[in-house]
Amino acid sequence: MKKLFVYILLFSGVVSHAQFGTNVFGRDPIINLENFDKQRVHWGYFLGFNSYDFKFDYKANPGIDIEVQRTTGFNVGLVGNLRLFEYLDLRFEPGLYYTQRNLKYHQEGLVDNEREVKSTYIHFPLLLKFSSKRTGNVRPYLVGGFSRSWNLGSNEDAQDDNITGGNFRMKTWTNNYELGVGVDLYFEYFKFSPSIRGVFSLDDELKRDSDPDSPYTGNVAAMKTRGIFVNFTFH
């Protein structure tokens, strides 16, 4: 969550800088794409990056939590936008999200104490976009909704687990909720929409080892994904 707040502050700074630019974002800007948002349906695509994490809940006090080392991944996908009302849109944003999380276990006597968790998600979010009134060529918005993720690298069907084969296994499908902020910036030929969004899993994603006392999964009550998406959308 701390990283999410930092991203929001940086994002706000970019928006504020844009608002005080000349010609396009100045005090008396040239109005671009004046009727763009009146379309019933429009399409776009996005590029971006992500930072995924895990939230672990434990059955008993583990002493030292499982350490999650995050990396920066990338996102790419499409956007379909349906105008419902003047300030409300329904959005479908299917995308490909690649990420890696490294887990470090601190149990005494555990020789193989690290796991690389590489995930490639096909992400299916259905979101509501709440836009403010447009000011010149700037229009901030809030976005929120639910999504379903298909983890292509889950290893759910692998017969070997952490103990027998060194395979960290997760469930293939996950349900999430998402909340974020963004801004629409209108240029002469296109609309550019940077946004930042938090994603939070609703499900326990861990597939446990066959041994109920496994040092890797035995004390875990639930493991849930959480992450930050920064997307740059072009319409």
C-alpha positions as CSV (number, residue, x, y, z in Angstrom):
1,M,0.0,0.0,0.0
2,K,2.9,2.4,0.7
3,K,4.1,1.9,-2.9
4,L,0.6,2.5,-4.2
5,F,0.5,5.9,-2.4
6,V,3.9,6.9,-3.8
7,Y,2.7,6.1,-7.3
8,I,-0.4,8.1,-6.8
9,L,1.7,11.1,-5.6
10,L,4.0,10.9,-8.6
11,F,1.0,10.4,-10.9
12,S,-0.7,13.5,-9.4
13,G,2.5,15.5,-10.1
14,V,2.4,14.5,-13.8
15,V,-1.2,15.5,-14.1
16,S,-0.6,18.8,-12.4
17,H,2.3,19.6,-14.7
18,A,0.2,18.7,-17.8
19,Q,-2.6,21.0,-16.7
20,F,-0.3,24.0,-16.7
21,G,1.3,23.4,-20.1
22,T,0.8,25.7,-23.1
23,N,-1.6,25.6,-26.0
24,V,-3.1,22.2,-25.2
25,F,-3.3,22.3,-21.4
26,G,-2.9,26.1,-20.7
27,R,-5.5,28.5,-19.3
28,D,-7.2,29.0,-22.7
29,P,-6.4,25.8,-24.5
30,I,-7.3,24.8,-28.0
31,I,-10.1,22.2,-27.4
32,N,-9.2,18.9,-29.0
33,L,-11.5,15.9,-29.8
34,E,-14.5,17.9,-28.5
35,N,-17.0,15.1,-29.3
36,F,-14.8,12.1,-28.6
37,D,-16.5,11.1,-25.4
38,K,-20.0,11.2,-26.9
39,Q,-19.4,8.1,-28.9
40,R,-21.4,5.1,-27.7
41,V,-18.5,2.7,-28.1
42,H,-14.8,3.3,-28.7
43,W,-11.7,1.2,-28.5
44,G,-8.1,1.6,-27.5
45,Y,-5.0,-0.3,-26.3
46,F,-2.7,0.1,-23.3
47,L,1.0,-0.5,-22.4
48,G,2.3,-0.4,-18.9
49,F,4.1,-2.0,-16.0
50,N,3.2,-3.8,-12.8
51,S,4.5,-4.7,-9.3
52,Y,2.9,-7.8,-7.9
53,D,3.0,-8.9,-4.2
54,F,1.6,-11.7,-2.0
55,K,-0.3,-11.2,1.3
56,F,0.2,-14.2,3.5
57,D,-2.1,-15.2,6.5
58,Y,-0.7,-17.8,8.9
59,K,-2.3,-20.5,11.0
60,A,0.2,-19.9,13.8
61,N,2.9,-17.2,14.5
62,P,5.7,-18.1,12.0
63,G,8.3,-16.0,13.9
64,I,9.5,-14.5,10.6
65,D,7.1,-14.0,7.7
66,I,7.7,-15.5,4.3
67,E,9.7,-12.7,2.5
68,V,8.3,-11.6,-0.8
69,Q,10.8,-9.9,-3.1
70,R,8.9,-8.0,-5.8
71,T,10.0,-7.2,-9.4
72,T,8.7,-5.0,-12.1
73,G,6.7,-6.7,-14.9
74,F,5.0,-5.4,-18.0
75,N,1.4,-5.2,-19.3
76,V,-0.2,-5.0,-22.7
77,G,-3.8,-5.2,-23.7
78,L,-7.0,-3.8,-25.3
79,V,-9.7,-1.5,-24.1
80,G,-13.4,-1.5,-25.0
81,N,-15.4,1.4,-23.6
82,L,-19.2,1.6,-23.5
83,R,-20.7,5.0,-22.7
84,L,-23.6,4.6,-20.2
85,F,-24.2,8.1,-19.1
86,E,-22.4,11.4,-19.4
87,Y,-20.0,10.7,-16.5
88,L,-20.2,6.9,-16.3
89,D,-18.6,4.3,-18.6
90,L,-18.3,0.5,-18.6
91,R,-14.9,-0.8,-19.6
92,F,-13.5,-4.2,-20.5
93,E,-9.7,-4.3,-20.5
94,P,-8.4,-7.8,-21.4
95,G,-4.6,-7.9,-21.1
96,L,-1.5,-9.9,-20.7
97,Y,0.5,-9.3,-17.5
98,Y,3.9,-10.8,-16.9
99,T,5.5,-10.7,-13.4
100,Q,7.8,-12.5,-11.1
101,R,7.8,-12.7,-7.3
102,N,10.7,-14.3,-5.3
103,L,9.9,-16.0,-2.0
104,K,12.4,-16.5,0.7
105,Y,11.6,-18.9,3.7
106,H,13.3,-18.4,7.0
107,Q,12.7,-21.7,8.7
108,E,15.7,-23.2,10.4
109,G,17.2,-26.3,8.7
110,L,15.5,-25.5,5.4
111,V,18.2,-25.9,2.8
112,D,16.2,-25.0,-0.3
113,N,14.7,-21.8,1.1
114,E,13.9,-19.8,-2.1
115,R,11.3,-20.0,-4.8
116,E,10.9,-18.1,-8.0
117,V,7.2,-17.6,-8.8
118,K,6.9,-16.5,-12.4
119,S,3.4,-15.7,-13.5
120,T,1.9,-14.9,-16.9
121,Y,-1.7,-13.7,-16.4
122,I,-4.5,-13.3,-18.9
123,H,-6.4,-10.6,-17.1
124,F,-10.2,-10.0,-17.6
125,P,-11.4,-6.8,-15.8
126,L,-14.9,-5.4,-16.0
127,L,-14.7,-1.8,-14.6
128,L,-16.9,1.2,-14.1
129,K,-15.2,4.5,-14.9
130,F,-16.5,7.6,-13.1
131,S,-15.3,10.8,-14.9
132,S,-15.4,14.3,-13.7
133,K,-16.5,17.3,-15.8
134,R,-14.0,18.0,-18.6
135,T,-11.8,21.1,-18.1
136,G,-10.2,22.1,-21.3
137,N,-8.3,19.0,-22.5
138,V,-8.1,17.3,-19.1
139,R,-10.6,15.0,-17.5
140,P,-9.7,13.1,-14.3
141,Y,-11.5,9.9,-13.4
142,L,-11.9,7.1,-10.9
143,V,-12.2,3.5,-11.9
144,G,-13.2,0.3,-10.0
145,G,-14.7,-3.1,-10.5
146,F,-13.9,-6.8,-10.5
147,S,-11.6,-9.0,-12.6
148,R,-10.8,-12.6,-13.2
149,S,-7.2,-13.8,-13.8
150,W,-6.0,-16.9,-15.6
151,N,-2.5,-17.8,-14.5
152,L,-0.7,-19.6,-17.3
153,G,2.2,-20.4,-15.0
154,S,0.3,-21.7,-12.0
155,N,1.7,-25.3,-12.0
156,E,-1.7,-26.3,-10.5
157,D,-1.7,-29.6,-12.4
158,A,1.9,-30.5,-11.6
159,Q,2.3,-33.8,-9.7
160,D,5.5,-32.7,-7.9
161,D,5.2,-30.1,-5.2
162,N,7.8,-28.1,-3.3
163,I,9.2,-31.1,-1.5
164,T,9.1,-33.7,-4.2
165,G,10.1,-31.6,-7.2
166,G,10.7,-28.0,-6.1
167,N,7.5,-26.8,-7.8
168,F,5.6,-23.9,-6.2
169,R,2.0,-24.4,-7.1
170,M,-0.8,-21.9,-7.3
171,K,-4.5,-22.1,-8.4
172,T,-5.0,-21.3,-12.1
173,W,-8.0,-18.9,-11.7
174,T,-8.3,-16.0,-9.3
175,N,-11.0,-13.4,-8.7
176,N,-10.0,-9.8,-7.8
177,Y,-11.4,-6.4,-7.1
178,E,-9.6,-3.3,-8.5
179,L,-9.6,0.4,-7.6
180,G,-7.7,3.2,-9.3
181,V,-7.4,6.8,-10.6
182,G,-6.5,8.2,-14.0
183,V,-6.8,11.2,-16.3
184,D,-7.8,11.6,-19.9
185,L,-5.6,14.0,-21.8
186,Y,-7.0,15.1,-25.2
187,F,-4.5,15.8,-28.0
188,E,-5.2,16.7,-31.6
189,Y,-5.5,13.2,-33.0
190,F,-5.8,10.9,-30.0
191,K,-6.7,10.7,-26.3
192,F,-4.0,9.6,-23.9
193,S,-5.0,8.2,-20.5
194,P,-2.3,7.4,-17.9
195,S,-3.7,5.5,-14.8
196,I,-2.7,3.8,-11.7
197,R,-4.7,0.9,-10.2
198,G,-4.5,-1.5,-7.3
199,V,-5.6,-5.1,-7.7
200,F,-6.5,-7.3,-4.7
201,S,-7.3,-11.0,-4.8
202,L,-10.5,-12.3,-3.2
203,D,-9.3,-15.9,-3.2
204,D,-6.7,-18.1,-1.5
205,E,-4.4,-18.9,-4.4
206,L,-2.0,-21.4,-2.8
207,K,-2.1,-25.1,-3.8
208,R,-0.6,-26.8,-0.9
209,D,2.0,-29.6,-0.8
210,S,0.9,-33.2,-0.2
211,D,2.5,-33.2,3.2
212,P,0.3,-31.2,5.6
213,D,3.4,-30.3,7.6
214,S,5.3,-29.0,4.6
215,P,7.6,-26.1,5.6
216,Y,6.6,-24.3,2.4
217,T,2.8,-24.4,2.7
218,G,1.8,-26.1,6.0
219,N,1.5,-22.9,8.1
220,V,-0.1,-20.8,5.4
221,A,-3.8,-20.1,6.0
222,A,-4.2,-18.0,2.9
223,M,-2.1,-16.5,0.2
224,K,-3.6,-13.7,-1.9
225,T,-2.2,-11.6,-4.7
226,R,-2.1,-7.8,-4.5
227,G,-0.4,-5.5,-7.0
228,I,-0.1,-2.2,-8.6
229,F,-0.8,-1.5,-12.3
230,V,0.4,1.6,-14.1
231,N,-1.1,1.7,-17.6
232,F,-0.8,4.2,-20.5
233,T,-3.8,4.0,-22.7
234,F,-4.2,5.3,-26.2
235,H,-7.7,5.8,-27.8
